[in-house]
């Protein structure tokens, strides 16, 4: 579904990940979500957390990135995306712990503001931290320029800073 209907498509996952397929009460698919490895560096997120480079290296795997959120194009239900985000976030920590035997403290996502407003994330109580610098994961030489994206996070643990900055 992601390959066919998501504007970024889907080529598989790298690293730690969880996939969710949301169905209605009749078993029909409504939405799918993908959570994967967090961005190695993100200025707005790193400033928000307040961690050092060494702390980031030690604890980055306690963050996941909501890399894909898709409500299927034929599904027309108001506020469905924010509702699904809220439901998935309630179980994400336990699912991550069950699969990887490690804690999850924070979720991040990057919203292409030239295409989307991020309304469903804000409605699900995500925090808007600002914009990215306009670089990608593959930009090791500081040469690739992409459109900046909005950085949004959702703390799963009220003590996330204490754990991530330990």
Phi, psi and omega in degrees: 000317179297317180300321184275326190243346181271139184297336176267355182064206181198127180238013182110177183245156176232135177077199180293139181200156171225141179239139178234136171243121183258128181241157176277182184294347178259006178086006180278136180293138178246321191202158170219149181226149178227131176242134182220196182298141179289157176297138180300314177227141173205108186307312182296316179293314183296321176294318179300316180288319180083028183263161177273172177300316180296319178294320178299315179299322183284330191236007183302329182286004173266008176238142173237159181246125173284091187280336179216138170221121181226124164260125186303143191300334181271356180272123181234084179230118180301140178062015181296318183299314180292325177295315179296316177304314180299316180295316181294319181297332178294332183251351188301314181301314181292319178297319179296315179298318180295320183280319188246354181054042177212153183283156175234126187249331189210147175241139176238160170207161179235123184251125177286101186288350173283344181245328188222157179263345182077020184301319183294326178291314180297321179294335178266016174072027172284152180261130178271117185261355183121206185247158172284172178278355180085037177234165180243171178302327182274358186273073181282338185257006180060038182246338184274128177248125175233164180298133176300150179239156175286139178257120177236143179227157175225112177289126177268342184232124180299339180256027186303319181297317180302317181286317184286334182260013181287000000 
